Amino acid sequence: MLRALLTSPFQVLRLAWVAHRSRYRGREQWEVFRVLTACWLKINFAPRRGLYRQRIFGFVVEGSSYELLLKLFKEMFLVEPYAFEPATTTPTIIDGGANIGMAVVYFKKHFPEATILAFEPSPEAFRLLTTNVANNQLRNVQLYNVALAPTAGELPFYLEADGAGLNGSLRPHPAGARTVHVPARRLSDYLGSTARISLLKLDVEGAEAGILADLDQDGLLSCCQQVIVEYHYPIGSAESAQLAACLQTFERRQFAYYFKVVYPRTVHSQDVILHCWQRP
C-alpha cells in the first residue's frame, strides 16, 4: 500500500495518458479515465469483502475481483476485439464464452436494441453473468449455462482457482485448479434454418474449431454475417493444423477474413482475433 501511495501521482498521469490515447473523446474519454482510476484505487486501497462492482458507461458490472473487472474493461472497451459494424440497428449476436458479461455490456452500449444469446459453462461466471444482466435490466438477452461443443452431452470443464476467471476450458491446461462437469450443447440446436446472425463471437478456449466445423456440417455457418473468433493457436502442436482447416472452411463458404494480434504471445501459444465476414 505504501508503494501505491508513493507512486500515485505517476499512476494517475499514466492512466490519463491511456484515456487520452483511446479512441474515445469528450465525456466518454473522461469516463475511461474515471473507470481506470477507480479500479486502480479499489485494487490498492479498498477492503476485500467479496463484493466487487464498478460503474462503466452507465452500467454496473459485478465481478470476482477488481483485477478481473479492470482487465476485462481494458480488453473489451480499449482493445475492442469484438468491434464490428452490423447491417442493422437491431443485430442478433451470439456470445459464445460470455464469462461475466463484459462483452454483453459492450454490445449493449453500442447496440441497445440488439438481441443477444450468451453461453457460459462456468457456474461461478454464469452466476455473475446473470446478476449483471438482471441488475442492468438488459432486454433481449438470453442466457445459457452450457458449454458449446460439436456434440451434446456432459463434459469436464477445467477451472482456475477463481471460477469466474478467464481461462476456464474444456481442455486441461496449467491454470486448471479444479474440474466440474457441465452440460454441453451444439450451437446448431439453438439456430433455425432461417436464422440470420449479425455476429457470432467465440471465445471458448480451444473449442472453436469443433464448433465451427459442426455449424458448417449443418449448413448453418452461412447464417452468420460476421464471425469474430478469439482463436487459441497452440504453437508447434498437432492442433495447429486445425487453424488451416478452419480457414479453409471460411474460404469455402465465401467468407473474407483478417487476423489481429492483440494479446502477447506465450511460450506455447498465441491468441489471435480472427474476424470473418460474408462477401457481398
Secondary structure, DSSP 8 states (H G I E B T S, - for coil): -HHHHHTHHHHHHHHHHHHHHSS--THHHHHHHHHHHHHHHHHHHS---S-EEEEETTEEEEES-HHHHHHHHIIIIII-TT----SSSS-EEEEES-TTSHHHHHHHHH-TT-EEEEE---HHHHHHHHHHHHHTT-SSEEEE--EE-SS-EEEEEEE-SSTTSS--BSS--TT--EEEEEEEE-GGGG--TT--BSEEEE--TT-HHHHHHHHHHTT-GGGBSEEEEEEEEETTSGGGHHHHHHHHHHHHTTEEEEEE--S---SSEEEEEEEEEE--
